[in-house]
Amino acid sequence: LRTCFDCTVQSFFMWNNIPVREDLKEIVKTVLGFTNVTAVQKSCIEHFVSFKDVIVQAPTGSGKTLAYVLPVLEILLKEKPEWKKSEIGAVILVPSQELAVQVEKVFSYFLNVTKLRTVIFSGKKNVKKDVKKFCKDGGNIIIATPGRLETLLNLNSENGDFNLKVQFKMVEVFVLDEADRLLELGFSKSLTKIMSHLPKTRRTGLFSATIPKNMAELIKIGMRNPMLIVIDGHKLLLSEEAMLEKPMENDQQTMSTPHGLKIYYSIVAPEAKLAVLRKFLLDHLNEKILIFFSTCRCVDYFGEFLKKIFKKKTKILTIHGKKQNGRQRIFNQFLKMKSGILVATDLMTRGIDVADIDWVVQFDPPRQASWFIHRCGRTARVERSGNALILLMPNEESYPEFLKKNQSVNLSELSLPCSTEDCDKMLEVLRERALSSREILEAGTKAFVSYIQSYSLDVVNVAHCYGLLKLPRMPELAGRDLSQFKRSSVNTSTIAYKDSKKEEKRLQLMEQRRKSNDNKQNSRQAKATGKGAKRKQKISGHQYTAEEVGEIEDDYKMVKKLKTGKISREDFDQHFASD
């Protein structure tokens, strides 16, 4: 039975009594500018360097990275003053390439003093390039994503220079950063396999904002009598059983928010959300803002629209998980900006440290309550202050109370009025853009389709928010009252792509579909003269003709083909986006 460290997240300490080398502490104070030690750093460093495994549960922005970087360096230098270039002393696993780069950057401040080398292994680079780089430059501290490291563990170079299974025998420290996120991404088996190749005598640090019940097996397999360190907004003093058993019985994990964070919500009609967002951004042009959307397609669609209307006012960048090429470049660009806007998906919610973000804006709620805090935690990091805002539709007005009970988070209401005239103007602008280019028309439709979820939505006004000229055919809309949708009189099939090759291909596909539909129509008309010709099917309280039922059946077949892999996602989207 062990006791946990008793402290508060608001408490700060001096570096004098922290058990790491003086030259490392001097870099922290003079180069990084951290004159105080945070609670998580003090408790973690003290236990980690004294041969104890640690489980650290702390809120976002509390200084967790430095809390393991310093012990890793201290432990390696105590073990051996000098390390050969290919001797691996530490392995750090992270959920993303972006976080790997940030962790390596923190280590880089100390490498001249320690003479240690770092290397990143992530899915972004070719496997052969990873092997070649390690054979050439080596790496005493590996920072990797689990999938790529597992792949490399199964490789051996022809000349024997690269064999991680052998080189892992010298590992002194193993760190899991954002451990709950690693499990969310499905890396459980990879983590178990990686740990099986590490020495039993290593020290292990597990860092996480939450300790969900599926982490119990990982802790049991990978750690030896670990110290549990819990940092919260109030004092905690818990035994091992009290902390590790409680989360296993309850999926509703609570976590504290950074001390300097103010969180607001605003109830906004769906058709007014974009107009409200535009006005909010105009009022904060000289600030650094991160905006979250739910899907990659929403980021692409609304990001391009915001770039258009703010072209000469402020810099706007977009980033999401599907943008593999140039993602790090975009992220680095946002890091250096004093003001500007980054439009992103939940790729940016975990472990990403960007200094001086003034506002985090959530255009809509995340799919999981815990993600809300991680989104907000991109601002008010360490000792800084920051603000967060979430735009909620009227049917989501109970969300703040839900967060209060589920995540122990208090939100303050912020009034952001929007006139009917402003809403109508925004819809007009969006539709004019859709009329000007088929690329924009389809981007809006695909973004809308990607957004619609199973929970109750004001579909009509959400469609107005996206500036749709017509509603797409999709199973999720079956049975809903769509009578208030303001459909454009324009025949959307006449809207052309700006890319001539894409337009030529589209016209060919349209002609093929027309011929196919003509054949189906002739077949249906032949059946219509037979028995049961006047029969109509009742679906969701609405009477459909045989022709309409045929269209729904076609749509259903497309869904089945997508699920069985007979068609691509692009073909599926083209079917539902076309007129």
Order of alpha helices (4+ residues) and beta strands (2+ residues): beta-alpha-beta-alpha-beta-alpha-beta-alpha-alpha-beta-alpha-beta-alpha-alpha-beta-alpha-alpha-beta-alpha-beta-alpha-beta-alpha-beta-alpha-beta-alpha-beta-beta-alpha-beta-alpha-beta-alpha-alpha-alpha-alpha-beta-beta-alpha-alpha
